[in-house]
Amino acid sequence: MVAQQARDRLAASGHGVLATVHPVRGVDAVPVVYAVDPAGVVGIPVDLVKAKTTTRLQRERNLEADPRATLLIEHWDASDWSRLWWVRAELRRIEGTDAALEERLAGLLSQRFGQYADRPFAGLLLLRIVAVRGWTAEG
């Protein structure tokens, strides 16, 4: 899969598995929803919709200790393996705050997911795409 096709699939998907690095356990992987802006920034919400004991999530603490992350998306078709594909985005946490960037990504998330129409966010994790790779079973 060429890089642009991988980026297009990443932007179109909106759901994947985010892997960060826990200082003791190592790889820490969780399913997430996300949005990608045209500048190559991924926004992952810390929402108030789903039940959680705190909005200070382990993935955020992991990113503060080690800014590297990977986002994996994939398509599986049990009956037709010629349709299999995956995309892996290497990400880096963006330090500090950028209100305009957060607003842009919050808007993209609220457009894409009805549950976020009222923007029930405790915050957004902002990560820059540094590399994208993909594979497809198609030709």
N, CA, C and O atoms as CSV, one atom per row, in Angstrom:
chain,resi,resn,atom,element,x,y,z
A,1,MET,N,N,0.846,-1.166,0.000
A,1,MET,CA,C,0.000,0.000,0.000
A,1,MET,C,C,0.900,1.240,0.000
A,1,MET,O,O,1.842,1.324,0.788
A,2,VAL,N,N,0.615,2.180,-0.865
A,2,VAL,CA,C,1.410,3.409,-0.924
A,2,VAL,C,C,1.025,4.317,0.248
A,2,VAL,O,O,-0.063,4.194,0.811
A,3,ALA,N,N,1.925,5.219,0.603
A,3,ALA,CA,C,1.747,6.058,1.786
A,3,ALA,C,C,0.459,6.879,1.728
A,3,ALA,O,O,-0.239,6.988,2.736
A,4,GLN,N,N,0.133,7.450,0.587
A,4,GLN,CA,C,-1.080,8.280,0.510
A,4,GLN,C,C,-2.340,7.441,0.722
A,4,GLN,O,O,-3.283,7.894,1.370
A,5,GLN,N,N,-2.362,6.243,0.189
A,5,GLN,CA,C,-3.505,5.359,0.406
A,5,GLN,C,C,-3.625,5.002,1.895
A,5,GLN,O,O,-4.730,4.946,2.434
A,6,ALA,N,N,-2.503,4.766,2.547
A,6,ALA,CA,C,-2.510,4.473,3.978
A,6,ALA,C,C,-3.043,5.669,4.768
A,6,ALA,O,O,-3.853,5.498,5.679
A,7,ARG,N,N,-2.594,6.878,4.423
A,7,ARG,CA,C,-3.077,8.089,5.113
A,7,ARG,C,C,-4.577,8.280,4.889
A,7,ARG,O,O,-5.303,8.647,5.812
A,8,ASP,N,N,-5.038,8.032,3.662
A,8,ASP,CA,C,-6.463,8.171,3.358
A,8,ASP,C,C,-7.297,7.196,4.174
A,8,ASP,O,O,-8.351,7.566,4.692
A,9,ARG,N,N,-6.842,5.959,4.295
A,9,ARG,CA,C,-7.583,4.968,5.081
A,9,ARG,C,C,-7.565,5.326,6.566
A,9,ARG,O,O,-8.559,5.130,7.265
A,10,LEU,N,N,-6.448,5.846,7.043
A,10,LEU,CA,C,-6.361,6.281,8.433
A,10,LEU,C,C,-7.378,7.390,8.699
A,10,LEU,O,O,-8.106,7.343,9.690
A,11,ALA,N,N,-7.427,8.374,7.826
A,11,ALA,CA,C,-8.348,9.496,8.005
A,11,ALA,C,C,-9.805,9.058,7.897
A,11,ALA,O,O,-10.667,9.601,8.588
A,12,ALA,N,N,-10.082,8.097,7.049
A,12,ALA,CA,C,-11.463,7.648,6.839
A,12,ALA,C,C,-11.973,6.740,7.951
A,12,ALA,O,O,-13.182,6.672,8.177
A,13,SER,N,N,-11.092,6.051,8.641
A,13,SER,CA,C,-11.522,5.025,9.575
A,13,SER,C,C,-12.179,5.579,10.840
A,13,SER,O,O,-13.379,5.379,11.033
A,14,GLY,N,N,-11.445,6.256,11.693
A,14,GLY,CA,C,-12.021,6.809,12.908
A,14,GLY,C,C,-12.015,5.906,14.128
A,14,GLY,O,O,-12.391,6.344,15.215
A,15,HIS,N,N,-11.595,4.645,13.974
A,15,HIS,CA,C,-11.537,3.726,15.111
A,15,HIS,C,C,-10.322,2.821,14.944
A,15,HIS,O,O,-10.068,2.316,13.850
A,16,GLY,N,N,-9.584,2.619,16.006
A,16,GLY,CA,C,-8.415,1.744,15.941
A,16,GLY,C,C,-7.922,1.399,17.331
A,16,GLY,O,O,-8.619,1.596,18.327
A,17,VAL,N,N,-6.722,0.887,17.375
A,17,VAL,CA,C,-6.082,0.530,18.640
A,17,VAL,C,C,-4.862,1.420,18.824
A,17,VAL,O,O,-3.955,1.438,17.992
A,18,LEU,N,N,-4.859,2.160,19.930
A,18,LEU,CA,C,-3.745,3.030,20.273
A,18,LEU,C,C,-2.816,2.278,21.204
A,18,LEU,O,O,-3.247,1.747,22.227
A,19,ALA,N,N,-1.539,2.232,20.850
A,19,ALA,CA,C,-0.530,1.601,21.695
A,19,ALA,C,C,0.426,2.678,22.191
A,19,ALA,O,O,1.027,3.411,21.406
A,20,THR,N,N,0.554,2.755,23.515
A,20,THR,CA,C,1.522,3.641,24.153
A,20,THR,C,C,2.479,2.753,24.952
A,20,THR,O,O,2.327,1.532,24.979
A,21,VAL,N,N,3.460,3.376,25.598
A,21,VAL,CA,C,4.448,2.607,26.347
A,21,VAL,C,C,4.285,2.873,27.834
A,21,VAL,O,O,4.500,3.989,28.306
A,22,HIS,N,N,3.901,1.833,28.566
A,22,HIS,CA,C,3.811,1.918,30.022
A,22,HIS,C,C,5.210,1.677,30.586
A,22,HIS,O,O,5.904,0.776,30.115
A,23,PRO,N,N,5.645,2.453,31.581
A,23,PRO,CA,C,7.016,2.312,32.077
A,23,PRO,C,C,7.342,0.961,32.697
A,23,PRO,O,O,8.517,0.602,32.777
A,24,VAL,N,N,6.350,0.206,33.136
A,24,VAL,CA,C,6.597,-1.101,33.744
A,24,VAL,C,C,6.128,-2.229,32.839
A,24,VAL,O,O,6.890,-3.152,32.553
A,25,ARG,N,N,4.882,-2.164,32.387
A,25,ARG,CA,C,4.285,-3.246,31.592
A,25,ARG,C,C,4.744,-3.269,30.139
A,25,ARG,O,O,4.615,-4.294,29.469
A,26,GLY,N,N,5.270,-2.171,29.647
A,26,GLY,CA,C,5.626,-2.104,28.228
A,26,GLY,C,C,4.434,-1.644,27.406
A,26,GLY,O,O,3.774,-0.668,27.764
A,27,VAL,N,N,4.154,-2.328,26.321
A,27,VAL,CA,C,3.086,-1.919,25.415
A,27,VAL,C,C,1.743,-1.915,26.149
A,27,VAL,O,O,1.380,-2.876,26.828
A,28,ASP,N,N,1.028,-0.815,25.993
A,28,ASP,CA,C,-0.278,-0.615,26.610
A,28,ASP,C,C,-1.236,-0.260,25.471
A,28,ASP,O,O,-1.192,0.861,24.963
A,29,ALA,N,N,-2.091,-1.183,25.065
A,29,ALA,CA,C,-2.951,-0.993,23.898
A,29,ALA,C,C,-4.414,-0.896,24.305
A,29,ALA,O,O,-4.901,-1.699,25.100
A,30,VAL,N,N,-5.112,0.095,23.752
A,30,VAL,CA,C,-6.530,0.297,24.029
A,30,VAL,C,C,-7.256,0.721,22.750
A,30,VAL,O,O,-6.680,1.419,21.915
A,31,PRO,N,N,-8.520,0.303,22.591
A,31,PRO,CA,C,-9.297,0.779,21.446
A,31,PRO,C,C,-9.676,2.248,21.648
A,31,PRO,O,O,-9.992,2.670,22.760
A,32,VAL,N,N,-9.640,3.013,20.566
A,32,VAL,CA,C,-9.973,4.441,20.624
A,32,VAL,C,C,-10.734,4.850,19.373
A,32,VAL,O,O,-10.684,4.178,18.343
A,33,VAL,N,N,-11.437,5.964,19.486
A,33,VAL,CA,C,-11.929,6.673,18.312
A,33,VAL,C,C,-11.042,7.895,18.157
A,33,VAL,O,O,-10.399,8.337,19.108
A,34,TYR,N,N,-11.017,8.433,16.946
A,34,TYR,CA,C,-10.110,9.544,16.684
A,34,TYR,C,C,-10.570,10.305,15.449
A,34,TYR,O,O,-11.445,9.858,14.708
A,35,ALA,N,N,-9.961,11.462,15.251
A,35,ALA,CA,C,-10.128,12.240,14.025
A,35,ALA,C,C,-8.740,12.693,13.592
A,35,ALA,O,O,-7.846,12.873,14.418
A,36,VAL,N,N,-8.574,12.874,12.283
A,36,VAL,CA,C,-7.304,13.344,11.722
A,36,VAL,C,C,-7.576,14.638,10.974
A,36,VAL,O,O,-8.482,14.702,10.144
A,37,ASP,N,N,-6.787,15.677,11.269
A,37,ASP,CA,C,-6.958,16.918,10.518
A,37,ASP,C,C,-6.032,16.920,9.303
A,37,ASP,O,O,-5.120,16.096,9.225
A,38,PRO,N,N,-6.250,17.826,8.363
A,38,PRO,CA,C,-5.445,17.841,7.137
A,38,PRO,C,C,-3.944,18.066,7.364
A,38,PRO,O,O,-3.133,17.729,6.501
A,39,ALA,N,N,-3.575,18.630,8.508
A,39,ALA,CA,C,-2.168,18.878,8.798
A,39,ALA,C,C,-1.465,17.646,9.368
A,39,ALA,O,O,-0.271,17.695,9.663
A,40,GLY,N,N,-2.204,16.535,9.526
A,40,GLY,CA,C,-1.581,15.319,10.027
A,40,GLY,C,C,-1.538,15.216,11.534
A,40,GLY,O,O,-0.621,14.615,12.093
A,41,VAL,N,N,-2.521,15.795,12.197
A,41,VAL,CA,C,-2.625,15.675,13.649
A,41,VAL,C,C,-3.824,14.789,13.964
A,41,VAL,O,O,-4.910,14.961,13.412
A,42,VAL,N,N,-3.598,13.840,14.865
A,42,VAL,CA,C,-4.643,12.935,15.320
A,42,VAL,C,C,-5.149,13.450,16.666
A,42,VAL,O,O,-4.363,13.746,17.565
A,43,GLY,N,N,-6.466,13.551,16.789
A,43,GLY,CA,C,-7.091,13.932,18.051
A,43,GLY,C,C,-7.848,12.748,18.621
A,43,GLY,O,O,-8.727,12.189,17.964
A,44,ILE,N,N,-7.508,12.367,19.837
A,44,ILE,CA,C,-8.170,11.256,20.520
A,44,ILE,C,C,-8.855,11.836,21.751
A,44,ILE,O,O,-8.197,12.417,22.613
A,45,PRO,N,N,-10.183,11.681,21.836
A,45,PRO,CA,C,-10.891,12.310,22.951
A,45,PRO,C,C,-10.733,11.560,24.271
A,45,PRO,O,O,-10.657,10.333,24.315
A,46,VAL,N,N,-10.689,12.339,25.325
A,46,VAL,CA,C,-10.916,11.823,26.672
A,46,VAL,C,C,-12.324,12.333,26.971
A,46,VAL,O,O,-12.519,13.498,27.317
A,47,ASP,N,N,-13.303,11.433,26.829
A,47,ASP,CA,C,-14.693,11.885,26.862
A,47,ASP,C,C,-15.350,11.674,28.219
A,47,ASP,O,O,-14.824,11.000,29.105
A,48,LEU,N,N,-16.512,12.275,28.335
A,48,LEU,CA,C,-17.329,12.129,29.530
A,48,LEU,C,C,-18.554,11.270,29.247
A,48,LEU,O,O,-19.470,11.206,30.066
A,49,VAL,N,N,-18.575,10.607,28.084
A,49,VAL,CA,C,-19.717,9.791,27.668
A,49,VAL,C,C,-19.644,8.406,28.290
A,49,VAL,O,O,-20.613,7.932,28.883
A,50,LYS,N,N,-18.496,7.761,28.153
A,50,LYS,CA,C,-18.333,6.393,28.663
A,50,LYS,C,C,-17.907,6.426,30.131
A,50,LYS,O,O,-17.169,7.311,30.563
A,51,ALA,N,N,-18.390,5.439,30.882
A,51,ALA,CA,C,-18.056,5.355,32.309
A,51,ALA,C,C,-16.558,5.138,32.499
A,51,ALA,O,O,-15.941,4.346,31.787
A,52,LYS,N,N,-15.988,5.839,33.453
A,52,LYS,CA,C,-14.578,5.672,33.826
A,52,LYS,C,C,-14.392,6.212,35.225
A,52,LYS,O,O,-15.148,7.076,35.669
A,53,THR,N,N,-13.398,5.711,35.915
A,53,THR,CA,C,-13.172,6.150,37.297
A,53,THR,C,C,-12.486,7.506,37.360
A,53,THR,O,O,-12.599,8.209,38.364
A,54,THR,N,N,-11.768,7.885,36.291
A,54,THR,CA,C,-11.082,9.167,36.240
A,54,THR,C,C,-10.907,9.579,34.784
A,54,THR,O,O,-10.901,8.735,33.889
A,55,THR,N,N,-10.766,10.875,34.555
A,55,THR,CA,C,-10.463,11.344,33.199
A,55,THR,C,C,-8.961,11.485,32.992
A,55,THR,O,O,-8.512,11.884,31.918
A,56,ARG,N,N,-8.202,11.165,34.000
A,56,ARG,CA,C,-6.730,11.148,33.895
A,56,ARG,C,C,-6.332,9.725,33.508
A,56,ARG,O,O,-5.961,8.918,34.361
A,57,LEU,N,N,-6.414,9.431,32.224
A,57,LEU,CA,C,-6.254,8.070,31.729
A,57,LEU,C,C,-4.785,7.645,31.669
A,57,LEU,O,O,-3.884,8.471,31.524
A,58,GLN,N,N,-4.575,6.338,31.783
A,58,GLN,CA,C,-3.217,5.794,31.737
A,58,GLN,C,C,-2.519,6.146,30.433
A,58,GLN,O,O,-1.315,6.404,30.429
A,59,ARG,N,N,-3.257,6.163,29.323
A,59,ARG,CA,C,-2.611,6.488,28.030
A,59,ARG,C,C,-2.010,7.890,28.056
A,59,ARG,O,O,-0.961,8.134,27.459
A,60,GLU,N,N,-2.679,8.807,28.748
A,60,GLU,CA,C,-2.155,10.168,28.856
A,60,GLU,C,C,-0.880,10.192,29.702
A,60,GLU,O,O,0.096,10.855,29.351
A,61,ARG,N,N,-0.901,9.470,30.810
A,61,ARG,CA,C,0.298,9.398,31.657
A,61,ARG,C,C,1.444,8.725,30.899
A,61,ARG,O,O,2.596,9.144,31.010
A,62,ASN,N,N,1.124,7.683,30.130
A,62,ASN,CA,C,2.150,7.015,29.325
A,62,ASN,C,C,2.780,7.991,28.339
A,62,ASN,O,O,4.000,8.013,28.177
A,63,LEU,N,N,1.959,8.789,27.688
A,63,LEU,CA,C,2.468,9.738,26.688
A,63,LEU,C,C,3.300,10.855,27.317
A,63,LEU,O,O,4.211,11.386,26.682
A,64,GLU,N,N,2.992,11.205,28.542
A,64,GLU,CA,C,3.807,12.207,29.227
A,64,GLU,C,C,5.200,11.665,29.519
A,64,GLU,O,O,6.184,12.403,29.464
A,65,ALA,N,N,5.282,10.369,29.830
A,65,ALA,CA,C,6.575,9.739,30.127
A,65,ALA,C,C,7.346,9.393,28.861
A,65,ALA,O,O,8.575,9.467,28.840
A,66,ASP,N,N,6.635,9.018,27.809
A,66,ASP,CA,C,7.242,8.632,26.533
A,66,ASP,C,C,6.289,9.077,25.429
A,66,ASP,O,O,5.210,8.500,25.290
A,67,PRO,N,N,6.651,10.077,24.646
A,67,PRO,CA,C,5.717,10.675,23.684
A,67,PRO,C,C,5.385,9.809,22.470
A,67,PRO,O,O,4.586,10.218,21.628
A,68,ARG,N,N,5.977,8.630,22.366
A,68,ARG,CA,C,5.736,7.771,21.208
A,68,ARG,C,C,4.437,6.978,21.365
A,68,ARG,O,O,4.090,6.519,22.453
A,69,ALA,N,N,3.732,6.833,20.238
A,69,ALA,CA,C,2.526,6.010,20.209
A,69,ALA,C,C,2.378,5.432,18.813
A,69,ALA,O,O,2.987,5.908,17.855
A,70,THR,N,N,1.562,4.401,18.721
A,70,THR,CA,C,1.214,3.797,17.439
A,70,THR,C,C,-0.292,3.642,17.403
A,70,THR,O,O,-0.913,3.250,18.391
A,71,LEU,N,N,-0.875,3.954,16.254
A,71,LEU,CA,C,-2.300,3.742,16.038
A,71,LEU,C,C,-2.434,2.722,14.923
A,71,LEU,O,O,-1.919,2.923,13.823
A,72,LEU,N,N,-3.124,1.629,15.206
A,72,LEU,CA,C,-3.314,0.551,14.242
A,72,LEU,C,C,-4.785,0.446,13.879
A,72,LEU,O,O,-5.653,0.351,14.747
A,73,ILE,N,N,-5.047,0.466,12.576
A,73,ILE,CA,C,-6.396,0.203,12.085
A,73,ILE,C,C,-6.296,-0.950,11.110
A,73,ILE,O,O,-5.243,-1.193,10.522
A,74,GLU,N,N,-7.411,-1.663,10.944
A,74,GLU,CA,C,-7.354,-2.803,10.038
A,74,GLU,C,C,-8.743,-3.161,9.539
A,74,GLU,O,O,-9.757,-2.785,10.128
A,75,HIS,N,N,-8.759,-3.890,8.449
A,75,HIS,CA,C,-10.001,-4.430,7.904
A,75,HIS,C,C,-9.852,-5.935,7.800
A,75,HIS,O,O,-8.890,-6.442,7.225
A,76,TRP,N,N,-10.821,-6.640,8.365
A,76,TRP,CA,C,-10.804,-8.091,8.385
A,76,TRP,C,C,-12.050,-8.594,7.681
A,76,TRP,O,O,-13.150,-8.103,7.934
A,77,ASP,N,N,-11.888,-9.556,6.812
A,77,ASP,CA,C,-13.007,-10.214,6.140
A,77,ASP,C,C,-12.740,-11.714,6.199
A,77,ASP,O,O,-11.929,-12.238,5.436
A,78,ALA,N,N,-13.421,-12.393,7.099
A,78,ALA,CA,C,-13.163,-13.819,7.323
A,78,ALA,C,C,-13.430,-14.664,6.093
A,78,ALA,O,O,-12.821,-15.721,5.924
A,79,SER,N,N,-14.324,-14.218,5.239
A,79,SER,CA,C,-14.673,-15.029,4.072
A,79,SER,C,C,-13.860,-14.678,2.822
A,79,SER,O,O,-13.847,-15.447,1.860
A,80,ASP,N,N,-13.185,-13.533,2.827
A,80,ASP,CA,C,-12.440,-13.120,1.642
A,80,ASP,C,C,-11.132,-12.449,2.060
A,80,ASP,O,O,-11.078,-11.239,2.280
A,81,TRP,N,N,-10.091,-13.257,2.163
A,81,TRP,CA,C,-8.807,-12.725,2.615
A,81,TRP,C,C,-8.144,-11.821,1.582
A,81,TRP,O,O,-7.144,-11.176,1.898
A,82,SER,N,N,-8.656,-11.754,0.383
A,82,SER,CA,C,-8.103,-10.819,-0.599
A,82,SER,C,C,-8.466,-9.375,-0.246
A,82,SER,O,O,-7.927,-8.441,-0.840
A,83,ARG,N,N,-9.369,-9.187,0.709
A,83,ARG,CA,C,-9.805,-7.847,1.112
A,83,ARG,C,C,-9.145,-7.367,2.403
A,83,ARG,O,O,-9.488,-6.297,2.906
A,84,LEU,N,N,-8.205,-8.137,2.946
A,84,LEU,CA,C,-7.547,-7.756,4.193
A,84,LEU,C,C,-6.629,-6.558,3.979
A,84,LEU,O,O,-6.010,-6.424,2.924
A,85,TRP,N,N,-6.544,-5.686,4.985
A,85,TRP,CA,C,-5.565,-4.597,4.976
A,85,TRP,C,C,-5.353,-4.090,6.408
A,85,TRP,O,O,-6.183,-4.292,7.293
A,86,TRP,N,N,-4.223,-3.431,6.595
A,86,TRP,CA,C,-3.961,-2.744,7.850
A,86,TRP,C,C,-3.143,-1.492,7.587
A,86,TRP,O,O,-2.425,-1.399,6.591
A,87,VAL,N,N,-3.263,-0.526,8.498
A,87,VAL,CA,C,-2.481,0.711,8.459
A,87,VAL,C,C,-1.968,0.960,9.867
A,87,VAL,O,O,-2.705,0.848,10.846
A,88,ARG,N,N,-0.687,1.299,9.946
A,88,ARG,CA,C,-0.051,1.613,11.232
A,88,ARG,C,C,0.534,3.013,11.142
A,88,ARG,O,O,1.370,3.295,10.284
A,89,ALA,N,N,0.085,3.890,12.039
A,89,ALA,CA,C,0.590,5.268,12.087
A,89,ALA,C,C,1.495,5.421,13.301
A,89,ALA,O,O,1.098,5.111,14.423
A,90,GLU,N,N,2.699,5.897,13.073
A,90,GLU,CA,C,3.599,6.243,14.171
A,90,GLU,C,C,3.281,7.676,14.565
A,90,GLU,O,O,3.224,8.564,13.714
A,91,LEU,N,N,3.076,7.895,15.853
A,91,LEU,CA,C,2.632,9.187,16.361
A,91,LEU,C,C,3.577,9.706,17.435
A,91,LEU,O,O,4.303,8.943,18.072
A,92,ARG,N,N,3.550,11.033,17.622
A,92,ARG,CA,C,4.273,11.666,18.723
A,92,ARG,C,C,3.339,12.659,19.394
A,92,ARG,O,O,2.662,13.445,18.732
A,93,ARG,N,N,3.316,12.611,20.703
A,93,ARG,CA,C,2.489,13.543,21.487
A,93,ARG,C,C,2.930,14.974,21.211
A,93,ARG,O,O,4.122,15.270,21.136
A,94,ILE,N,N,1.953,15.846,21.062
A,94,ILE,CA,C,2.218,17.273,20.900
A,94,ILE,C,C,2.227,17.894,22.292
A,94,ILE,O,O,1.242,17.813,23.025
A,95,GLU,N,N,3.337,18.509,22.644
A,95,GLU,CA,C,3.498,19.138,23.955
A,95,GLU,C,C,2.681,20.428,24.028
A,95,GLU,O,O,2.466,21.096,23.017
A,96,GLY,N,N,2.236,20.765,25.218
A,96,GLY,CA,C,1.540,22.034,25.433
A,96,GLY,C,C,0.111,22.005,24.920
A,96,GLY,O,O,-0.430,20.947,24.597
A,97,THR,N,N,-0.487,23.177,24.852
A,97,THR,CA,C,-1.860,23.294,24.392
A,97,THR,C,C,-1.927,24.214,23.184
A,97,THR,O,O,-1.134,25.145,23.044
A,98,ASP,N,N,-2.867,23.940,22.337
A,98,ASP,CA,C,-3.122,24.750,21.150
A,98,ASP,C,C,-4.639,24.800,21.001
A,98,ASP,O,O,-5.245,23.872,20.464
A,99,ALA,N,N,-5.251,25.880,21.474
A,99,ALA,CA,C,-6.709,25.985,21.517
A,99,ALA,C,C,-7.329,25.849,20.132
A,99,ALA,O,O,-8.363,25.198,19.982
A,100,ALA,N,N,-6.717,26.451,19.126
A,100,ALA,CA,C,-7.282,26.382,17.771
A,100,ALA,C,C,-7.238,24.952,17.234
A,100,ALA,O,O,-8.195,24.488,16.612
A,101,LEU,N,N,-6.137,24.261,17.473
A,101,LEU,CA,C,-6.007,22.873,17.032
A,101,LEU,C,C,-7.003,21.975,17.774
A,101,LEU,O,O,-7.650,21.123,17.165
A,102,GLU,N,N,-7.122,22.168,19.087
A,102,GLU,CA,C,-8.087,21.384,19.857
A,102,GLU,C,C,-9.510,21.640,19.368
A,102,GLU,O,O,-10.301,20.704,19.255
A,103,GLU,N,N,-9.837,22.880,19.081
A,103,GLU,CA,C,-11.178,23.221,18.589
A,103,GLU,C,C,-11.439,22.562,17.238
A,103,GLU,O,O,-12.523,22.029,17.004
A,104,ARG,N,N,-10.454,22.598,16.356
A,104,ARG,CA,C,-10.615,21.982,15.029
A,104,ARG,C,C,-10.863,20.474,15.160
A,104,ARG,O,O,-11.760,19.936,14.512
A,105,LEU,N,N,-10.083,19.803,15.982
A,105,LEU,CA,C,-10.251,18.356,16.143
A,105,LEU,C,C,-11.524,18.013,16.914
A,105,LEU,O,O,-12.166,17.007,16.611
A,106,ALA,N,N,-11.901,18.815,17.891
A,106,ALA,CA,C,-13.173,18.596,18.595
A,106,ALA,C,C,-14.334,18.714,17.607
A,106,ALA,O,O,-15.299,17.954,17.687
A,107,GLY,N,N,-14.240,19.661,16.683
A,107,GLY,CA,C,-15.265,19.810,15.654
A,107,GLY,C,C,-15.340,18.602,14.745
A,107,GLY,O,O,-16.430,18.138,14.411
A,108,LEU,N,N,-14.186,18.087,14.342
A,108,LEU,CA,C,-14.167,16.888,13.491
A,108,LEU,C,C,-14.773,15.688,14.222
A,108,LEU,O,O,-15.531,14.915,13.636
A,109,LEU,N,N,-14.434,15.538,15.503
A,109,LEU,CA,C,-14.978,14.425,16.293
A,109,LEU,C,C,-16.493,14.559,16.451
A,109,LEU,O,O,-17.216,13.567,16.351
A,110,SER,N,N,-16.975,15.775,16.698
A,110,SER,CA,C,-18.419,15.964,16.891
A,110,SER,C,C,-19.197,15.753,15.591
A,110,SER,O,O,-20.360,15.351,15.630
A,111,GLN,N,N,-18.574,16.018,14.444
A,111,GLN,CA,C,-19.219,15.760,13.151
A,111,GLN,C,C,-19.275,14.264,12.855
A,111,GLN,O,O,-20.254,13.768,12.298
A,112,ARG,N,N,-18.234,13.566,13.226
A,112,ARG,CA,C,-18.107,12.145,12.887
A,112,ARG,C,C,-18.909,11.233,13.812
A,112,ARG,O,O,-19.458,10.228,13.361
A,113,PHE,N,N,-18.984,11.567,15.087
A,113,PHE,CA,C,-19.624,10.700,16.075
A,113,PHE,C,C,-20.767,11.448,16.757
A,113,PHE,O,O,-20.546,12.454,17.431
A,114,GLY,N,N,-21.982,10.952,16.580
A,114,GLY,CA,C,-23.157,11.587,17.163
A,114,GLY,C,C,-23.080,11.738,18.676
A,114,GLY,O,O,-23.615,12.694,19.238
A,115,GLN,N,N,-22.418,10.801,19.328
A,115,GLN,CA,C,-22.277,10.861,20.793
A,115,GLN,C,C,-21.484,12.086,21.240
A,115,GLN,O,O,-21.566,12.499,22.397
A,116,TYR,N,N,-20.723,12.658,20.323
A,116,TYR,CA,C,-19.891,13.811,20.657
A,116,TYR,C,C,-20.458,15.125,20.130
A,116,TYR,O,O,-19.746,16.128,20.087
A,117,ALA,N,N,-21.725,15.134,19.729
A,117,ALA,CA,C,-22.332,16.341,19.166
A,117,ALA,C,C,-22.225,17.534,20.118
A,117,ALA,O,O,-22.014,18.666,19.683
A,118,ASP,N,N,-22.371,17.274,21.410
A,118,ASP,CA,C,-22.282,18.354,22.409
A,118,ASP,C,C,-20.875,18.541,22.954
A,118,ASP,O,O,-20.664,19.286,23.911
A,119,ARG,N,N,-19.918,17.863,22.342
A,119,ARG,CA,C,-18.504,17.942,22.730
A,119,ARG,C,C,-18.270,17.674,24.224
A,119,ARG,O,O,-17.743,18.525,24.941
A,120,PRO,N,N,-18.665,16.490,24.676
A,120,PRO,CA,C,-18.482,16.138,26.091
A,120,PRO,C,C,-17.061,15.652,26.379
A,120,PRO,O,O,-16.852,14.502,26.763
A,121,PHE,N,N,-16.099,16.536,26.189
A,121,PHE,CA,C,-14.703,16.152,26.325
A,121,PHE,C,C,-14.093,16.725,27.600
A,121,PHE,O,O,-14.242,17.908,27.904
A,122,ALA,N,N,-13.407,15.863,28.332
A,122,ALA,CA,C,-12.574,16.331,29.437
A,122,ALA,C,C,-11.264,16.860,28.859
A,122,ALA,O,O,-10.571,17.648,29.503
A,123,GLY,N,N,-10.931,16.428,27.651
A,123,GLY,CA,C,-9.729,16.872,26.960
A,123,GLY,C,C,-9.522,16.073,25.692
A,123,GLY,O,O,-10.272,15.143,25.394
A,124,LEU,N,N,-8.500,16.444,24.955
A,124,LEU,CA,C,-8.119,15.729,23.737
A,124,LEU,C,C,-6.637,15.418,23.809
A,124,LEU,O,O,-5.835,16.257,24.219
A,125,LEU,N,N,-6.278,14.211,23.409
A,125,LEU,CA,C,-4.870,13.884,23.221
A,125,LEU,C,C,-4.529,14.267,21.793
A,125,LEU,O,O,-5.206,13.842,20.857
A,126,LEU,N,N,-3.499,15.058,21.619
A,126,LEU,CA,C,-3.082,15.513,20.296
A,126,LEU,C,C,-1.750,14.862,19.952
A,126,LEU,O,O,-0.776,14.961,20.697
A,127,LEU,N,N,-1.736,14.190,18.801
A,127,LEU,CA,C,-0.542,13.462,18.374
A,127,LEU,C,C,-0.260,13.763,16.905
A,127,LEU,O,O,-1.164,13.738,16.071
A,128,ARG,N,N,0.990,14.045,16.604
A,128,ARG,CA,C,1.399,14.306,15.221
A,128,ARG,C,C,1.773,12.997,14.544
A,128,ARG,O,O,2.468,12.161,15.123
A,129,ILE,N,N,1.307,12.828,13.315
A,129,ILE,CA,C,1.688,11.660,12.520
A,129,ILE,C,C,3.114,11.872,12.023
A,129,ILE,O,O,3.404,12.875,11.370
A,130,VAL,N,N,4.001,10.935,12.330
A,130,VAL,CA,C,5.382,11.039,11.863
A,130,VAL,C,C,5.689,10.030,10.757
A,130,VAL,O,O,6.638,10.215,9.994
A,131,ALA,N,N,4.897,8.972,10.667
A,131,ALA,CA,C,5.066,7.990,9.590
A,131,ALA,C,C,3.793,7.149,9.511
A,131,ALA,O,O,3.110,6.925,10.511
A,132,VAL,N,N,3.500,6.695,8.310
A,132,VAL,CA,C,2.341,5.816,8.092
A,132,VAL,C,C,2.783,4.700,7.155
A,132,VAL,O,O,3.410,4.936,6.122
A,133,ARG,N,N,2.439,3.485,7.546
A,133,ARG,CA,C,2.727,2.320,6.722
A,133,ARG,C,C,1.465,1.489,6.616
A,133,ARG,O,O,0.618,1.505,7.509
A,134,GLY,N,N,1.351,0.768,5.523
A,134,GLY,CA,C,0.170,-0.070,5.377
A,134,GLY,C,C,0.463,-1.279,4.510
A,134,GLY,O,O,1.486,-1.356,3.832
A,135,TRP,N,N,-0.452,-2.202,4.554
A,135,TRP,CA,C,-0.364,-3.422,3.764
A,135,TRP,C,C,-1.774,-3.765,3.306
A,135,TRP,O,O,-2.738,-3.556,4.042
A,136,THR,N,N,-1.891,-4.278,2.124
A,136,THR,CA,C,-3.165,-4.753,1.634
A,136,THR,C,C,-2.955,-6.048,0.856
A,136,THR,O,O,-1.928,-6.230,0.203
A,137,ALA,N,N,-3.921,-6.929,0.931
A,137,ALA,CA,C,-3.850,-8.180,0.186
A,137,ALA,C,C,-4.168,-7.966,-1.299
A,137,ALA,O,O,-3.863,-8.818,-2.134
A,138,GLU,N,N,-4.776,-6.834,-1.616
A,138,GLU,CA,C,-5.091,-6.512,-3.008
A,138,GLU,C,C,-3.813,-6.249,-3.774
A,138,GLU,O,O,-3.005,-5.406,-3.382
A,139,GLY,N,N,-3.630,-6.970,-4.862
A,139,GLY,CA,C,-2.505,-6.770,-5.783
A,139,GLY,C,C,-1.351,-6.118,-5.165
A,139,GLY,O,O,-0.340,-5.892,-5.830
